[in-house]
Amino acid sequence: MKIRPVACFGLVVAVLAAGVPLLFAHHGSAAYDMTKEVVLKQAMVTKVLWANPHTLLMLDVKDDQGNAQHWAGETGSLNSLYLAGWTRNSVAPGDMITVYIYRAKASAKVGIVTKVVLADGSALYGPFGRQQVDGQFVAPSKK
């Protein structure tokens, strides 16, 4: 009879141990076309959702006929954005910005933001963004 509780305990430990990598995996970029960056010019920020695990930028971009297309751009966590130079005042509803984004493969108007160019010409970088320093691409950093 003592083997049964030990076997059950061992089974529970094995199942939990098998699931641990999934807890740390989160998700990757498989849902996005990371080979082609889309540029959304004159994108109006409609909403900024400052939250973990990802901050979201909600945008309206006019198509060729002048109709508003609604986009959602996923950025990094609050901490990663702060380390890259973002603040809660960096982007606000009503701002006109240019957004560089890797679009979702499923043709939805969503994607991963790599770079945001503000009206004053300054740039902010997202989790997959790059900036050049002395001609070399480096990971985003706070200046």
Helices and strands as residue ranges (DSSP letters): H 3-25, E 32-49, E 56-62, E 68-74, H 78-83, E 96-104, E 110-117, E 123-125, E 131-133, E 136-138
